[in-house]
C-alpha cells in the first residue's frame, strides 16, 4: 500500500476491505486524490456526471488479488 500511495498521488489512503470470491479474493483500497486531478480516459462526461472529488466520485478505489500484486484503479461512476 505504501508503493500505491507514492505512485498514485493520493493524499489519504485506507484499506477498505477484502471481498472473498469463488476463485480469487479482492483487496480494496479507498483514497482521495488532490483537487484538480483529472479522471483517466479523457472521455466526454455525460449529463449528470459528478466530477472526481464530489458526490459518488468523492473517493477513488483500487483493487488487487493479493498484497504483492499490482493495484488497478476502478473507473469513476457514471449515471
N, C-alpha and C positions, 0 to 999 in steps of 0.2 A: 504494500500500500504506500510505502514511502516513495518508491520509484514512480508510482502513479501520480502522487501529489506533486512531485517535481516536474514530471513530463507534461501533465495536463494543465498546470497553472491554476488549479483550484485553490481558493482561499480557505475553504473549510472542507473537511473530509471525514466521513464516518462509515463504519461497516453497518449497512442497513440490515443485512441478514443473509440467510442461506436458505435456498429452496431445494428440497430434495426431489430429484427427478427419478424416473424409472431407469434411465441409463446413465445419466450424469447429474451431479449436483451443481447448483449455480450459486456463486458468491456474488452479492450485490453491494456496491459502494454508492453512497449518496454524497453529493457535494455541491458547492456553489462556485460558479466562475465569477471573476471580477466583472463589474458592469462594463458593457461595451463589447464583450466577446461575441462574435457573430457565430451563428449556427453553421455547422459544416454542411456542405452540399450546394449552397448558393441558389437554392430553388426559390421561386417567387412565392411569397406567403399567400395562403388562401384567406378568404374572408373569415373573420372570427378567430384567426390565429393569434395566440398570446405569445409575445416575444420572450426570448430566454430571460430568465430572472423575474418573471411575473406570472401570476396565476398558476396554472397547472404545470408550466415550464419553469417554475421557480428553482427547481433543483435539476442537476444533471446526474444521470445514472450510468455506471459502468458495471459490466458483468464479466465473469470468467468461470471456468470449470474447476480451477484449483488455485491455491495461493501462489504457485510458482509459474502459472500460465499468464499470457498477455491479456490485459484488460481491454474490453471492447465497449465503446461508448454507444449507448442506446440513442435513437433519434428523438428529437423533440416531438411532443404530442400535437396532433392536428385535429380540428373538429371533423 
